[in-house]
Amino acid sequence: MLTTVESGVILRPTSTKAVQVPKQERLLNISDVARALNVDPWTVRRWLNEGRFNWTAGNRITGAFKTGPSRTHPWRIPQSAFDRFIRERQEERGQANE
């Protein structure tokens, strides 16, 4: 069973915890992100484990999440987290070129 979106909250099937995501947020998987960035899926996994698709909003960490507690559960990356990752990456490259 994959994640379900109800009223803008993503419910994890094996947990009572929920991650706040806007109602119509598109959720990407590792393959989607790897294809869009033209990188290997293992690179995306490494970035996820490094927390590159997460940020702090108030006192909460938001962004990418696993659909369950074990390491075999798949990752989901909200479109907003992916877009933010792209912007930050472009800014880093822009500063490096200056």
NORHU-V726714 format. One record per pair of residues at least 6 apart in sequence whose ideal C-beta (glycine too) atoms are under 7 Angstrom apart, sorted by the first residue. I is the first residue (numbers start at 1). GAP is how many residues later the second one is. If there is no record, write none. Layout:
# NORHU-V726714
i:gap
I:GAP
I:GAP
This chain:
# NORHU-V726714
i:gap
1:12
2:65
3:7
3:8
3:9
3:64
3:73
4:7
5:16
8:12
8:13
8:14
8:15
9:9
9:11
10:8
10:9
10:11
11:7
12:6
12:55
12:56
13:54
13:55
14:54
14:55
15:53
15:54
19:46
20:42
21:57
25:53
25:54
25:55
26:53
27:49
27:50
27:51
28:49
28:51
28:54
29:45
29:46
29:47
30:11
30:14
30:15
30:45
31:10
33:11
33:44
33:49
34:6
34:7
34:10
47:6
48:16
48:27
52:33
53:10
53:11
53:24
53:28
53:32
54:7
54:8
54:9
54:10
55:7
55:8
55:29
63:15
63:18
64:11
64:12
64:13
64:17
65:11
66:7
66:9
67:6
67:7
67:9
